[in-house]
Amino acid sequence: MDNLNIENYDKFDIVLELLSDDGFSLNSNVIARIGAHLSLIHAHGSAFGVVSEGDIRRGAHDHVIDSLSFVSYLMPFIDTGMPFVDVGSGGGFPGIVCAAAFPELKVVLIERSAKKCAFLRRCVAELSVQNVSVLDVSFQDYSWDDGPVVVATRGIERADQVVPELLSCLSEGSTFFWMTGPKVDIEFGERFHVEQIVDNWTALGVRRGCLYRIEVG
């Protein structure tokens, strides 16, 4: 369907310009994979419970744009060998979008819902994103002791409990990107350097909510 093509998003020209300013080119292959992902969201997302009916009616473009809005912050990690772990991946945002953008990046999707994992595995197979693994576990059961990682999560429930617990799992040298609403009421210890990212995506109102970068010392 045409409305599932990210190029039909009403702010697509702005998105392209912002990505270009960030040093990233959104090529035709990435656009095609994003479109295929959106098609799967539209066809099966409601049945698998990964997005709301409202998101489907809107084409779920906002989820893609939120995901694209921090690909530039992943670029410094591409050559480090550090895995990118999407905690509570749901419909694959931001994990699958970032996997399409960076085929050389090892991406791990953590999702404790078996139903949502089934959807994610279907996406991985149909999009042929070879750099993605899907784990049907809670984040507490992931092998965090294997070394530093880059982690992202969006719209997490019970953030006041979950975020500190997740941060406590991360080893020194890890970086956590957290997309959330405007109100953050969490006390972070001295081990963590917390920065709210305010960039052009924020200034132009393209990214929804707030993006935090938390570095683990």
Secondary structure by P-SEA (a helix, b strand, c coil): ccccccccccaaaaaaaaaaaacccccaaaaaaaaaaaaaaaacccccccccaaaaaacaaaaaaaaacccccccccccccbbbbbccccccaaaaaaaaaccccbbbbbbccaaaaaaaaaaaaaaccccbbbbccccccccccccbbbbbbccccccccaaaaaaaaccccbbbbbbbcccccccccccbbbbbcccccccccccccbbbbbbcc
